Amino acid sequence: MTVYVDAAIWFWAGRKWCQLMADDTAELHRFAHRLGLHLSSYQGPPKTRSPHYDITGLERDRAIRLGAVASGREDIVAVLRRVRTRSAPADTG
């Protein structure tokens, strides 16, 4: 499984932020644990349809050193679409 991280371009609370995501939520949590992130910082269903962790630029650098793949916007959008498709509830109507 692959873990992806986009560019730290979002400014909030005086820092640059980015998203850490993976094709598999279990792998995402394992990697986040290795990175020292708390499960409480996870953002996913039902709060959002895109399972991810928001991380700072410094955490991004560490994530890449631990094996996360630095990804551009197109790659990240493709991952989001794959993950959303798998985690979307079945259509009952």
C-alpha positions as CSV (number, residue, x, y, z in Angstrom):
1,M,0.0,0.0,0.0
2,T,1.1,3.5,-0.6
3,V,0.8,6.6,1.5
4,Y,0.6,10.0,-0.2
5,V,1.2,13.5,0.9
6,D,0.5,16.7,-1.1
7,A,2.3,20.0,-1.0
8,A,2.1,22.1,2.2
9,I,0.4,25.1,0.7
10,W,-2.6,25.8,3.0
11,F,-2.0,28.5,5.6
12,W,-3.8,28.1,8.9
13,A,-2.8,29.0,12.5
14,G,0.5,30.4,11.3
15,R,1.7,27.2,9.6
16,K,1.6,25.6,6.2
17,W,-0.5,22.4,6.1
18,C,-1.1,19.5,3.7
19,Q,-2.9,16.2,3.6
20,L,-1.7,12.7,4.3
21,M,-3.8,10.0,2.7
22,A,-3.6,6.4,1.5
23,D,-5.4,3.9,-0.7
24,D,-6.3,2.0,2.5
25,T,-7.6,3.5,5.7
26,A,-5.9,0.9,7.9
27,E,-2.5,1.7,6.2
28,L,-3.2,5.4,6.7
29,H,-3.7,4.9,10.4
30,R,-0.5,2.7,10.7
31,F,1.6,5.3,8.9
32,A,0.1,8.1,11.0
33,H,1.0,6.2,14.2
34,R,4.6,5.8,12.9
35,L,4.6,9.5,12.2
36,G,3.5,10.2,15.8
37,L,0.0,11.5,14.9
38,H,-2.9,10.9,17.3
39,L,-6.0,9.2,16.0
40,S,-8.0,12.2,17.2
41,S,-6.5,14.2,14.3
42,Y,-7.9,11.8,11.7
43,Q,-10.5,13.2,9.4
44,G,-12.8,10.8,7.7
45,P,-16.4,9.5,7.6
46,P,-18.8,10.7,8.8
47,K,-17.1,14.1,9.2
48,T,-15.7,14.0,5.7
49,R,-15.8,11.6,2.7
50,S,-12.1,11.8,2.3
51,P,-10.1,9.8,4.9
52,H,-6.9,11.9,5.7
53,Y,-4.8,13.6,8.3
54,D,-4.0,17.3,8.0
55,I,-0.3,17.6,8.8
56,T,2.2,20.5,8.9
57,G,5.0,21.1,6.5
58,L,7.5,19.8,9.1
59,E,5.5,16.6,9.5
60,R,5.3,16.3,5.7
61,D,9.1,16.2,5.5
62,R,9.2,13.4,8.1
63,A,6.5,11.5,6.3
64,I,8.5,11.6,3.1
65,R,11.6,10.3,4.9
66,L,9.4,7.5,6.3
67,G,8.3,6.5,2.8
68,A,5.2,8.7,1.9
69,V,5.1,9.6,-1.7
70,A,5.2,13.4,-2.4
71,S,2.3,13.9,-4.8
72,G,0.9,16.6,-7.0
73,R,-2.7,17.8,-7.1
74,E,-3.6,15.3,-9.9
75,D,-2.3,12.4,-8.0
76,I,-4.1,13.4,-4.8
77,V,-7.4,13.9,-6.6
78,A,-7.0,10.4,-8.1
79,V,-6.4,9.0,-4.6
80,L,-9.4,10.9,-3.2
81,R,-11.6,9.5,-6.0
82,R,-10.5,5.9,-5.3
83,V,-10.9,6.2,-1.6
84,R,-14.3,7.9,-1.9
85,T,-15.5,5.2,-4.3
86,R,-14.6,2.4,-1.9
87,S,-15.9,4.1,1.2
88,A,-19.2,5.4,-0.3
89,P,-22.3,3.7,1.1
90,A,-24.2,1.5,-1.3
91,D,-27.0,3.1,-3.1
92,T,-30.3,1.7,-1.8
93,G,-32.6,3.8,-4.0
